[in-house]
Amino acid sequence: MAHIYWNKGDKADKKEAVASLMHELPKFTDTQFTVKAESDDAGSHLVAYIERNLDDTIPDKQDLPEQFLGWRLLVVHVHEGFIKYVMNAKRYDE
């Protein structure tokens, strides 16, 4: 039933929502970040991947909203270097 709560109102286009959130995230963190549109059992959502500091502290200046442009927004804090070396790494099959 979670999908009923999150699917209220209109959603912005996926590319527009990702680009807009990428533009807004520097207001929330000083570390590296990326945004991806993903889905789970409750439907489509945006995921903000934000790197933690080397001492494992979470560098967020403030909490992100639960929704952004009509999309459910999840935040995942990852280790420093994860975005560069894991998420954006060249794959062996490419």
C-alpha positions as CSV (number, residue, x, y, z in Angstrom):
1,M,0.0,0.0,0.0
2,A,3.0,2.3,0.1
3,H,2.6,3.1,-3.6
4,I,-0.7,4.8,-2.8
5,Y,1.1,7.3,-0.4
6,W,3.9,8.0,-2.8
7,N,2.0,8.2,-6.1
8,K,0.0,11.4,-5.3
9,G,0.1,14.1,-7.9
10,D,2.2,14.6,-11.0
11,K,5.8,13.6,-11.5
12,A,8.3,15.6,-13.5
13,D,10.0,13.9,-16.4
14,K,12.7,11.4,-15.3
15,K,15.6,13.2,-17.0
16,E,14.4,16.6,-15.8
17,A,14.0,15.3,-12.2
18,V,17.5,13.8,-12.2
19,A,19.1,16.9,-13.7
20,S,17.2,19.2,-11.3
21,L,18.3,17.2,-8.2
22,M,21.9,17.1,-9.4
23,H,21.7,20.9,-9.6
24,E,20.2,21.2,-6.1
25,L,22.5,18.7,-4.2
26,P,25.4,21.1,-3.7
27,K,23.1,23.0,-1.3
28,F,22.9,19.8,0.8
29,T,26.5,18.4,0.7
30,D,30.1,19.3,-0.1
31,T,31.1,15.7,-1.0
32,Q,30.8,13.9,-4.3
33,F,27.3,12.7,-5.2
34,T,25.2,11.3,-8.1
35,V,21.5,10.7,-8.7
36,K,19.9,7.8,-10.4
37,A,16.3,6.9,-11.2
38,E,15.5,3.5,-9.9
39,S,12.5,1.4,-8.8
40,D,11.3,-1.0,-6.2
41,D,8.1,-2.7,-5.1
42,A,6.6,0.8,-4.3
43,G,7.4,2.1,-7.8
44,S,9.9,4.5,-9.4
45,H,12.0,6.8,-7.3
46,L,15.1,8.9,-7.3
47,V,18.2,7.9,-5.3
48,A,20.7,10.4,-4.2
49,Y,24.1,8.7,-3.6
50,I,26.2,10.9,-1.3
51,E,29.7,10.0,-0.3
52,R,30.7,10.0,3.4
53,N,33.9,11.6,4.7
54,L,37.0,9.5,5.3
55,D,36.2,9.3,9.0
56,D,32.7,7.9,8.1
57,T,30.9,11.1,9.2
58,I,27.9,12.1,7.1
59,P,28.5,15.5,5.6
60,D,25.0,16.6,4.8
61,K,24.3,20.3,5.5
62,Q,20.6,19.5,5.9
63,D,18.2,16.7,5.3
64,L,16.8,16.2,1.9
65,P,13.0,16.2,1.4
66,E,11.1,12.9,1.1
67,Q,9.8,14.0,-2.3
68,F,11.4,16.0,-5.1
69,L,9.3,17.1,-8.1
70,G,6.8,14.5,-7.4
71,W,9.3,11.6,-7.1
72,R,10.0,9.7,-3.9
73,L,13.5,10.5,-2.9
74,L,15.9,8.0,-1.2
75,V,19.3,8.9,0.2
76,V,22.1,6.4,0.3
77,H,25.4,7.4,2.0
78,V,28.3,5.5,0.5
79,H,32.1,5.3,1.3
80,E,34.4,7.8,-0.2
81,G,35.4,6.8,-3.7
82,F,32.4,4.5,-4.2
83,I,30.9,6.7,-6.9
84,K,34.1,7.0,-8.9
85,Y,35.5,3.5,-8.5
86,V,32.3,1.4,-8.4
87,M,29.3,3.2,-9.8
88,N,31.1,5.0,-12.6
89,A,33.8,2.4,-13.3
90,K,34.2,1.0,-16.7
91,R,32.7,-2.4,-16.9
92,Y,34.5,-5.5,-18.2
93,D,31.8,-6.3,-20.8
94,E,31.9,-2.8,-22.4
